[in-house]
Amino acid sequence: MILSKYKISAFIVKHRGQAIFGLFFIAFSNIAIASCSFYNGATSEVRKDINFGSVIVQRDSPVGTVLATTSTGPYHNAYPFFGCNTSWTYRWTNEIFTVLSPMTNRIYNTNIDGIGISTNNESNTYIVPYDEPLGANNYVFIPRGMRVRLIKTKAGAVGAGNLTTGRIARASIVGNFYTANITLVGVNTIVPVACSVTSASINVPMGDGIPMSTFTGPGSVAAEIPFAIELNCDANTRVQVKLDGSPHASAVEGVLALNSTPSGTMAKGIGLQLLHNSTPVKLATNITVGTVTNEGNYSIPLTARYYQTGASVSGGVANSTATFTLTYN
């Protein structure tokens, strides 16, 4: 409300039948009465609940790995819902987890060792905590919500257990009232997995100068080379592996296409087949390879070989690439 140059121009005091007339002026010049309020039907602090569920943490994941991400979604149906008619400050603060981790970029320790948490707006322009000075008659809306991430903050194994639940971050008009919050609810369990990979990159030499006479027709094979994925695991860990790559157009089980090479240098009529326990693997599918009996080293034996897919074979470079993903229970 703005009051400006209002005047009381006359007043009368009556005493014993006589009138005393006087003139009195009161002038108000541009005095603003600050008012902050909810808006567009909002009447109180808007709460948004989040839940991470079960979060698997691989022992060999590097520091800084984002383990899980969730979002609140829009606040108040993406409409503006609070503000002030004078200059004011919009603030987000952390509530439960307030101790900074050893990492940078405002990642805070949770109650689980090695697990950090970070909160930002969905456009990633602000990371909590932050202040944003705003001018008069600015009303805030949060159309895309707030994003919360769990991040690995230490090398090696992390702690296990449930995250503390409750209000993890809160917004306010500084000096006035709280406007919005993010509340962690339900069961949010950190589950460390029990293996680490000895080598994340495995080179399998297939040999040079393989005679084309080795291939006698579609389905014939050559150069069977054993190799292994080497792990270090806790006892009683159940291990699964998934092998991914570009499948050969022939659609033969476990056969990968050869990597592209400069024109005319790639071999023709063959692919590279992967096997586990002498059986062609099904690409992009989890394979249960066994359970670790004793703590320590554990090997997943595999074989690579060339497989004739065409009616004839022509010589050239014959390289292929696969990636492996491990799952532990």
Secondary structure, 3 states (H helix, E strand, C coil): CEECCCCCCCEEEEECCEEEEECCCCCCCCEECCCEEECCCCCCCEEEEECCCEEEECCCCCCCCEEEEEECCCCHHHCCCEEECCCEEEEEEECCCCCECCCCCCCEECCCCCEEEEEEECCCCCECCEEEEECCCEEECCCCCEEEEEEECCCCCCCCEECCCEEEEEEEECCCCEEEEEEECCCCEEEECCEEECCCCCCCCCCCCCCHHHCCCCCCEEEEEEEEEEEEECCCCEEEEEEEECECCCCCCCEECCCCCCCCCECECEEEEEEECCEECCCCCCEEEEECCCCEEEEEEEEEEEEECCCCCECCECCCCEEEEEEEC
